Amino acid sequence: MTHALKTWPEYFEAISSGFKTFEVRKDDRKFNSGDVVLLQEYDNKTEEYTGAEWTGEITYIMRDPAFVKKGFVIFGIKEIESPYH
């Protein structure tokens, strides 16, 4: 499954540069290990997409309520070659 996700510029930059290797999201899409995430940079100030994209694979899922707020998920991601380009 592929999930297209809006990502604010500061978080997009951290991921696309390789510095950030995880995401914290609402757990409303049934994320699973092996799923593909298409992160689309979205400027939350202008409320417009910038056109920048990054594609990754979910490598690990954490939903443990001892560590993750109810209704949220933390997942590890690694960059993959985009199947869309």
C-alpha positions as CSV (number, residue, x, y, z in Angstrom):
1,M,0.0,0.0,0.0
2,T,1.2,3.5,-0.7
3,H,0.4,6.5,1.5
4,A,0.7,10.1,0.1
5,L,1.3,12.4,3.0
6,K,1.6,16.2,3.4
7,T,4.9,17.1,5.1
8,W,5.8,20.6,6.4
9,P,9.0,22.0,5.0
10,E,11.2,21.7,8.1
11,Y,10.3,18.0,8.5
12,F,10.6,17.3,4.8
13,E,14.1,18.8,4.7
14,A,15.1,16.7,7.7
15,I,13.9,13.5,6.0
16,S,15.1,14.3,2.5
17,S,18.6,15.1,3.8
18,G,18.8,11.8,5.6
19,F,18.9,13.3,9.1
20,K,15.4,12.2,10.2
21,T,14.6,8.5,9.7
22,F,11.2,8.3,11.4
23,E,7.7,9.9,11.2
24,V,5.1,10.5,13.9
25,R,1.6,10.5,12.4
26,K,-2.1,10.0,13.3
27,D,-2.8,6.3,13.1
28,D,-5.7,6.7,10.7
29,R,-4.4,4.9,7.6
30,K,-3.5,1.4,8.9
31,F,0.2,1.9,8.3
32,N,2.2,-1.3,8.1
33,S,5.8,-2.4,7.7
34,G,6.6,-2.6,4.0
35,D,4.2,0.1,3.0
36,V,5.4,2.9,0.8
37,V,5.1,6.6,1.9
38,L,5.2,9.4,-0.6
39,L,6.0,12.5,1.3
40,Q,4.9,15.7,-0.5
41,E,6.3,18.9,0.8
42,Y,3.5,21.2,1.8
43,D,4.1,24.8,2.9
44,N,1.7,25.2,5.9
45,K,2.1,29.0,5.7
46,T,1.0,29.4,2.0
47,E,-1.1,26.2,2.1
48,E,0.4,25.0,-1.1
49,Y,2.4,22.0,-2.2
50,T,6.0,22.9,-3.3
51,G,6.3,20.1,-5.8
52,A,9.1,18.4,-3.8
53,E,8.6,14.7,-3.1
54,W,10.4,11.9,-1.2
55,T,9.6,8.2,-1.4
56,G,10.4,5.7,1.4
57,E,9.4,2.4,2.8
58,I,8.1,1.8,6.3
59,T,10.7,-0.4,8.1
60,Y,9.3,-0.4,11.7
61,I,6.0,0.4,13.4
62,M,5.6,1.5,17.1
63,R,2.1,1.7,18.6
64,D,3.0,0.7,22.1
65,P,0.8,2.9,24.4
66,A,3.5,3.0,27.0
67,F,5.5,5.2,24.5
68,V,3.2,6.5,21.9
69,K,0.2,8.8,22.5
70,K,-3.2,7.1,21.8
71,G,-4.3,7.5,18.2
72,F,-0.7,8.1,16.9
73,V,2.0,5.9,15.4
74,I,5.8,6.2,15.1
75,F,7.3,4.5,12.1
76,G,10.9,4.1,10.8
77,I,11.4,4.9,7.1
78,K,14.2,4.4,4.6
79,E,14.5,6.1,1.2
80,I,13.7,4.0,-1.9
81,E,13.6,4.8,-5.6
82,S,10.3,6.3,-6.4
83,P,8.0,4.0,-8.5
84,Y,6.3,7.2,-9.7
85,H,9.2,8.8,-11.6
